[in-house]
Amino acid sequence: MISAAEVAAAFRAACREEIEAPKPGNVHVFADGHNMEAAHFLTSAEASAGPIAAPGASVGARVLGAVAASFDAVGMNTNLGIVLLCAPLAAAAERGGALRPALAHVLADLDRNDADQVFRAIALANPGGLGAAARHDVHAPAETTLLEAMREAAPRDRIAYQYASDFDDIFATGLFALAEADRCGLGAPLRAVAVYLAFLGRFVDTHIFRKCGAGAAAAVQREASEMLLLFQSRRGDCLPELLAFDASLKARGLNPGTSADLTVATLFADRLRNGLPSRRNDD
């Protein structure tokens, strides 16, 4: 069974690997963006690792603790989506055994207290494009379990969909893309780029959809599909093109934040699944 210290180390390492990857449109060490810097995300990862890995904590407690710690550290929302995805994975790893079956049990056990705490965390982070909802409004007390709330939100939110599908995108698309990148000999940070482009090219990024509409989200998905083909054909040797795409997206105010969150969760799940909190660039 993996220890809390190992879970925390795996979380920090996954966050660091993702922020070191030149992910078009998102913040990374090659270029800031959207009024945020790479340092904000690294600081948030350090602050939230402890709550994410807290032994015996519920998913809701992990989420609220991590978001509050991150907000205290940087004063802005940098990792709500990451925390929402990684908290159930951390709780599953604590159970021991194969990660995905353990995760399914964690998700099935989510209750109204988890929903209350997650709603408080979302209200604190106040993500862009949140608005109000007729049902399961995060500014009001929860009236259902967290899993039921996520199932209702799943058609419009890719992070909520992970809860409703036992993290299908992570285990199918994300980990498959990561395995292919490893098979091709791509090291960090390029393997994180491969995962990110796989998500961005396959699915509409729901962060862009909420903030900028369906047309912008569909356009980014098409452009990412083309970039993924180039990335694969050159085995990742296309940094100028990645950075040009990055600059174009940021000039248009388009931030594929959901795809970045899914990337972190994939890297985290890979470490938890393989019992390897530290890998390659994690010194």
C-alpha positions as CSV (number, residue, x, y, z in Angstrom):
1,M,0.0,0.0,0.0
2,I,1.3,3.4,-0.9
3,S,2.0,5.8,2.0
4,A,0.6,9.4,2.4
5,A,4.1,10.7,1.8
6,E,4.4,8.8,-1.4
7,V,0.9,10.1,-2.6
8,A,2.0,13.7,-1.8
9,A,5.3,13.2,-3.7
10,A,3.4,11.7,-6.7
11,F,1.0,14.6,-6.7
12,R,3.8,17.2,-6.6
13,A,5.8,15.4,-9.3
14,A,2.7,15.1,-11.6
15,C,2.0,18.8,-11.2
16,R,5.6,19.7,-11.9
17,E,5.9,17.5,-15.0
18,E,2.7,19.1,-16.4
19,I,3.8,22.7,-15.8
20,E,7.2,22.0,-17.4
21,A,5.5,20.9,-20.6
22,P,4.9,23.4,-23.4
23,K,1.2,22.9,-23.5
24,P,-0.4,25.3,-26.1
25,G,-2.7,27.8,-24.6
26,N,-2.0,26.9,-21.0
27,V,0.5,28.2,-18.5
28,H,3.9,26.5,-18.5
29,V,7.6,27.3,-17.8
30,F,8.1,28.4,-21.5
31,A,5.4,31.1,-21.3
32,D,3.1,32.6,-18.7
33,G,-0.5,33.4,-19.6
34,H,-4.0,34.4,-18.5
35,N,-2.5,36.6,-15.8
36,M,-0.8,33.6,-14.2
37,E,2.7,32.3,-14.0
38,A,4.3,28.9,-13.7
39,A,5.4,29.7,-10.2
40,H,1.8,30.1,-9.1
41,F,1.1,26.5,-10.1
42,L,4.2,25.1,-8.5
43,T,3.5,26.9,-5.3
44,S,-0.1,25.6,-5.4
45,A,1.1,22.1,-5.9
46,E,3.3,22.3,-2.8
47,A,0.6,23.8,-0.7
48,S,-2.1,21.3,-1.7
49,A,-0.1,18.1,-1.7
50,G,-0.6,17.5,2.0
51,P,-4.4,17.9,2.0
52,I,-4.7,15.8,-1.1
53,A,-2.7,12.9,0.6
54,A,-4.3,13.3,4.1
55,P,-4.6,9.8,5.5
56,G,-8.2,8.7,6.0
57,A,-9.7,11.9,4.7
58,S,-12.8,11.9,2.6
59,V,-12.7,13.1,-1.0
60,G,-14.6,16.3,0.0
61,A,-12.2,17.0,2.8
62,R,-9.2,16.5,0.5
63,V,-10.7,18.9,-2.1
64,L,-11.7,21.6,0.3
65,G,-8.4,21.4,2.2
66,A,-6.3,21.5,-1.0
67,V,-8.2,24.3,-2.6
68,A,-8.1,26.4,0.6
69,A,-4.4,25.8,1.0
70,S,-3.7,26.6,-2.6
71,F,-5.8,29.8,-2.4
72,D,-4.0,30.9,0.8
73,A,-0.7,30.3,-0.9
74,V,-1.3,32.2,-4.2
75,G,-4.5,34.1,-3.8
76,M,-6.1,32.8,-7.0
77,N,-7.7,29.7,-8.5
78,T,-4.9,27.7,-10.1
79,N,-5.8,24.1,-9.4
80,L,-9.4,23.5,-8.7
81,G,-9.8,21.1,-11.6
82,I,-6.6,19.3,-10.7
83,V,-7.7,18.9,-7.1
84,L,-11.2,17.6,-8.1
85,L,-9.6,14.9,-10.2
86,C,-6.7,14.0,-8.0
87,A,-8.5,13.8,-4.6
88,P,-10.5,10.6,-5.6
89,L,-7.3,9.1,-7.1
90,A,-5.4,9.7,-3.9
91,A,-8.2,8.2,-1.8
92,A,-8.3,5.1,-4.1
93,A,-4.5,4.7,-3.8
94,E,-4.8,4.7,0.0
95,R,-7.1,1.7,-0.2
96,G,-4.5,-0.4,-2.0
97,G,-4.9,-2.9,-4.8
98,A,-5.6,-2.1,-8.4
99,L,-6.2,1.6,-8.8
100,R,-9.3,1.7,-11.0
101,P,-11.4,-0.8,-9.0
102,A,-10.5,1.0,-5.8
103,L,-11.4,4.3,-7.5
104,A,-14.8,2.9,-8.4
105,H,-15.5,2.1,-4.8
106,V,-14.4,5.6,-3.7
107,L,-16.7,7.3,-6.2
108,A,-19.6,5.0,-5.2
109,D,-19.2,5.9,-1.6
110,L,-19.3,9.7,-2.1
111,D,-22.0,11.3,0.0
112,R,-23.7,14.6,0.8
113,N,-20.9,15.7,3.1
114,D,-18.5,15.3,0.2
115,A,-20.8,17.4,-1.9
116,D,-21.1,20.1,0.8
117,Q,-17.3,20.4,1.0
118,V,-16.7,20.3,-2.7
119,F,-19.3,23.0,-3.3
120,R,-17.6,25.2,-0.7
121,A,-14.3,24.6,-2.5
122,I,-15.7,25.5,-5.9
123,A,-17.3,28.6,-4.4
124,L,-14.0,29.6,-2.9
125,A,-12.1,29.1,-6.1
126,N,-14.8,30.8,-8.1
127,P,-13.7,29.4,-11.5
128,G,-14.3,31.4,-14.7
129,G,-17.6,30.8,-16.4
130,L,-19.2,29.2,-13.2
131,G,-22.3,31.3,-13.0
132,A,-25.3,29.9,-11.1
133,A,-27.3,26.7,-11.6
134,A,-30.9,25.9,-11.1
135,R,-30.0,22.6,-9.4
136,H,-26.9,21.8,-7.3
137,D,-25.8,25.4,-7.1
138,V,-22.5,25.5,-5.3
139,H,-23.5,28.6,-3.4
140,A,-26.2,26.7,-1.6
141,P,-26.1,23.7,0.7
142,A,-25.9,20.4,-1.1
143,E,-29.2,18.5,-1.6
144,T,-27.7,15.3,-3.0
145,T,-24.5,13.2,-3.0
146,L,-21.4,14.4,-4.8
147,L,-21.6,11.6,-7.3
148,E,-25.2,12.5,-8.2
149,A,-24.3,16.1,-8.6
150,M,-21.4,15.2,-10.9
151,R,-23.5,12.9,-12.9
152,E,-25.9,15.7,-13.6
153,A,-23.1,18.1,-14.6
154,A,-21.3,15.4,-16.7
155,P,-22.8,16.3,-20.1
156,R,-21.5,19.9,-19.8
157,D,-18.3,19.4,-17.8
158,R,-15.5,17.0,-18.6
159,I,-14.2,16.9,-15.0
160,A,-17.7,16.0,-13.7
161,Y,-17.8,13.3,-16.4
162,Q,-14.8,11.6,-14.9
163,Y,-16.8,11.0,-11.7
164,A,-19.7,9.7,-13.7
165,S,-17.6,7.3,-15.7
166,D,-15.0,6.0,-13.2
167,F,-12.5,8.3,-14.8
168,D,-12.8,6.7,-18.3
169,D,-10.9,9.5,-20.1
170,I,-8.0,9.2,-17.7
171,F,-7.7,5.4,-18.0
172,A,-8.5,5.1,-21.7
173,T,-7.3,8.3,-23.5
174,G,-4.8,9.7,-21.0
175,L,-2.9,6.6,-19.9
176,F,-3.0,5.1,-23.4
177,A,-1.4,8.3,-24.8
178,L,1.1,8.2,-22.0
179,A,2.0,4.6,-22.8
180,E,2.4,5.4,-26.5
181,A,4.7,8.4,-25.6
182,D,6.8,6.1,-23.4
183,R,6.9,3.5,-26.1
184,C,8.2,6.1,-28.6
185,G,10.9,7.1,-26.2
186,L,9.5,10.5,-25.3
187,G,10.8,11.7,-21.9
188,A,9.5,14.5,-19.8
189,P,8.2,17.0,-20.6
190,L,7.2,15.8,-24.1
191,R,5.2,12.9,-22.8
192,A,3.0,15.3,-21.0
193,V,2.5,17.3,-24.2
194,A,1.4,14.1,-25.9
195,V,-1.2,13.4,-23.3
196,Y,-2.4,17.1,-23.3
197,L,-2.8,17.1,-27.1
198,A,-4.6,13.8,-27.0
199,F,-7.2,15.3,-24.7
200,L,-7.4,18.6,-26.5
201,G,-7.7,17.0,-30.0
202,R,-10.3,14.4,-29.0
203,F,-12.6,16.3,-26.7
204,V,-14.1,19.8,-26.6
205,D,-12.3,21.6,-23.8
206,T,-15.2,22.5,-21.4
207,H,-13.3,25.3,-19.8
208,I,-13.1,27.0,-23.2
209,F,-16.7,26.1,-23.9
210,R,-17.9,27.7,-20.7
211,K,-15.9,30.9,-21.1
212,C,-15.9,31.4,-24.9
213,G,-18.6,29.3,-26.4
214,A,-19.0,26.2,-28.6
215,G,-17.5,27.7,-31.7
216,A,-14.2,28.6,-30.1
217,A,-14.0,25.3,-28.3
218,A,-14.6,23.4,-31.6
219,A,-12.0,25.5,-33.4
220,V,-9.4,24.7,-30.8
221,Q,-10.2,21.0,-30.9
222,R,-9.6,21.0,-34.7
223,E,-6.3,23.0,-34.4
224,A,-5.1,20.6,-31.6
225,S,-5.9,17.6,-33.8
226,E,-3.6,19.0,-36.5
227,M,-0.9,19.8,-34.0
228,L,-1.1,16.3,-32.5
229,L,-0.5,14.8,-36.0
230,L,2.6,17.0,-36.4
231,F,3.8,16.2,-32.9
232,Q,3.5,12.5,-33.6
233,S,5.1,12.6,-37.0
234,R,8.1,14.4,-35.6
235,R,8.2,12.4,-32.4
236,G,7.8,15.6,-30.4
237,D,10.5,17.6,-32.2
238,C,8.3,20.7,-32.9
239,L,8.8,23.1,-30.1
240,P,8.7,26.2,-32.3
241,E,5.3,25.1,-33.7
242,L,4.0,24.3,-30.2
243,L,5.0,27.7,-28.9
244,A,3.5,29.4,-32.0
245,F,0.2,27.6,-31.3
246,D,0.5,28.6,-27.7
247,A,0.9,32.2,-28.5
248,S,-2.0,32.1,-30.9
249,L,-4.4,30.6,-28.3
250,K,-3.3,33.1,-25.6
251,A,-3.7,36.0,-28.0
252,R,-7.3,34.9,-28.5
253,G,-7.8,34.5,-24.7
254,L,-8.3,30.7,-25.0
255,N,-7.1,28.5,-22.2
256,P,-7.6,24.8,-22.4
257,G,-7.6,24.4,-18.7
258,T,-9.7,21.2,-18.6
259,S,-7.2,19.4,-20.9
260,A,-4.4,20.5,-18.6
261,D,-6.2,19.3,-15.5
262,L,-6.8,15.9,-17.2
263,T,-3.1,15.7,-18.0
264,V,-2.1,16.2,-14.4
265,A,-4.6,13.5,-13.3
266,T,-3.2,11.1,-15.9
267,L,0.4,11.7,-14.7
268,F,-0.7,11.3,-11.1
269,A,-2.7,8.1,-11.9
270,D,0.3,6.7,-13.7
271,R,2.6,7.2,-10.7
272,L,0.0,5.8,-8.3
273,R,-0.7,2.8,-10.5
274,N,2.9,1.9,-10.9
275,G,4.0,2.8,-7.4
276,L,6.6,5.3,-8.7
277,P,6.1,8.7,-7.0
278,S,9.4,10.0,-8.5
279,R,10.2,9.6,-12.2
280,R,12.7,11.1,-14.6
281,N,12.4,14.9,-14.1
282,D,11.3,14.6,-10.4
283,D,14.7,15.1,-8.7
